[in-house]
C-alpha cells in the first residue's frame, strides 16, 4: 500500500525509492540542495556518493494453529546515478535503480505457493530550485507474483510521487511527497512527510511518516544505537496456486531496537530486533479491492486464509555506497 519506494526516499520505498532513507539518499538530498554552494568553492575534496547497493533480510517466526512457520523477506536495492549536473545554479540529478523483494514462507501448509517475488524499477529526478528548496519526481513500477504463470497487465503495480524538500540548515531538513500508488488492494493518494533532524552531536531523528521513524544515539564515529518503528504494508503478490485468482497481502506494524556500524567509509551494517505489534498474512480474491482512498475498508475485505498472530522480527542489512 505504501509503495513509494522507496525513495522511500518510501521510497523516498524504504524504502518505496530504492532510494531509501539510508546514507545514499541522505547524500543525494545534501548534494541536490547544497551543490550550488559547493561549486563556488575553489577546491572540492570529496564527491557525494550518489549510488549504492543495500541487501537486507527480515526473519519472522509465526506460531499459528499449533504449528510454527517462518516468513523471510530478502531485499536487494541497487541505485545508480544516470545523470548529474551540479555546476549550474539549479543542480539536477537523475537516478535509476533495481529493487528485488521476496516473500518466502517455510513450513506453511495452507496458502499453496511458498515463494513470491517482486522486481521494481524505481526512478528519481531531482531539481534544486534554490539552496534551500528542491523538487523531485519519483516513480516505481513493479511486477509482484509467485511467477508460476504468465504475467498479466494487472500485475503491473506502480507509484508516482512528487516531493518538495526544504533545507532549513545543515542539521534540519524536511519535505513532503504526494504519492499516487496502485496495488492489488486498490489505489491511494498519500501525503508522506519526511524529516532528517540532527538534534545534537549524539541524537539523530529520521522519519518517513507513517512508514518509518527512527531515533538513534551516536555512540561513536562507528557505532549507533536507537529505537525504531515501521510499517510494512505494501507486500502484495499474485497467488497463482489457487482455483480462483487471488493475491497475498502481508501487513505489519513493528517496533524495536536498531544497531548500526560503519565499516570504513563505504560499508554499513545494521541489525534490528523487535516485535510485530500488528501482523496480518492473508489471501484475497482479486475482486477484493477497496474504493479510492477508503483505508478503513482494508479491514472489511473477506480473506480466504488469514494469520493474525504477533511475533518477533529480526532484520539484518549491509550496504555499500559508491
Secondary structure as GFF3:
##gff-version 3
##sequence-region A 1 322
A	DSSP	alpha_helix	23	38	.	.	.	ID=ss1
A	DSSP	beta_strand	52	64	.	.	.	ID=ss2
A	DSSP	beta_strand	67	85	.	.	.	ID=ss3
A	DSSP	beta_strand	92	106	.	.	.	ID=ss4
A	DSSP	beta_strand	115	128	.	.	.	ID=ss5
A	DSSP	beta_strand	133	145	.	.	.	ID=ss6
A	DSSP	three_ten_helix	153	155	.	.	.	ID=ss7
A	DSSP	beta_strand	156	169	.	.	.	ID=ss8
A	DSSP	beta_strand	172	183	.	.	.	ID=ss9
A	DSSP	beta_strand	186	198	.	.	.	ID=ss10
A	DSSP	beta_strand	203	208	.	.	.	ID=ss11
A	DSSP	beta_strand	212	218	.	.	.	ID=ss12
A	DSSP	beta_strand	223	239	.	.	.	ID=ss13
A	DSSP	beta_strand	246	263	.	.	.	ID=ss14
A	DSSP	beta_strand	267	285	.	.	.	ID=ss15
A	DSSP	three_ten_helix	295	300	.	.	.	ID=ss16
A	DSSP	beta_strand	305	307	.	.	.	ID=ss17
A	DSSP	beta_strand	312	321	.	.	.	ID=ss18
###
